[in-house]
Amino acid sequence: MSLQLTVPALETERLRLRGPENDDFEAFAQFYTNEDRSWGVGGPMDRATAWRFYGTNLGHWLLRGYGFWTVIEKASGAQVGRVGLWNPEGWLEAEIGWMMYDGFEGKGYAFEAAKAVRDHAYDTLGWGPLTSVIAPGNDRSVALAERMGARFERNWVSPSGKDALIYRHPASEELQ
C-alpha cells in the first residue's frame, strides 16, 4: 500500500517551497545532528533519530494536511531550509516555524518563506492569527518573528518539558 502525499507548491521572488522528497533527508540530517544549528528546534539528535523525526514531519502532512515545506533557492536549486506549519499532539495550536540550513541565514530567505507560508495559512486555509513557538535564547528566531509583526504573548512549557516563548502573529486583516 502506498500513501500519496500532496503538498501545494508555494513561490516567492527567490524561493520555491515544495513538499519533502527522499533526497531532502541528507540536508535535514546534517542540520539536526549539528548542535549549533538545531538546539532551538528539537535537536541535536543522531541520524537514526533524525530519520524518525523526518518521518514524523511527513506524517504530519498526512494527518493534518499541512506541515513543513522544503525551501529551495531558485537561482541555484539548493535546499536552504524548511519553513512550515506545525501542530503535533499536545501543542496549543498551529504555529509557523522555520529553520535555515548552514550558509543560508542572513539573506532574508526565512522571512520571505515564512511570509509565503503565513499568507497561505490565512488566504488559502482561512486560519486566524498564528503563533510561533521559540526556544528561549533563540534570538534570531525572535528577531524574525518580530520582523513579521509577531509579539511576545506568554511563556509555555512544551509537552516534552522544554521551556518556550509563544509569539503571536498579527491577524490577516492587521497585515493589510
Secondary structure, DSSP 4 states (H G I P E B T S, - for coil): --PPP----EE-SSEEEE---GGGHHHHHHHHT-HHHHGGGT----HHHHHHHHHHHHHHHHHHS--EEEEEETTT--EEEEEEEE--TT-SS-EEEEEE-TT-TTSSHHHHHHHHHHHIIIIIS-----EEEE-TT-HHHHHHHHHTT-EEEEEEE-TTS-EEEEEEPPPGGGG-
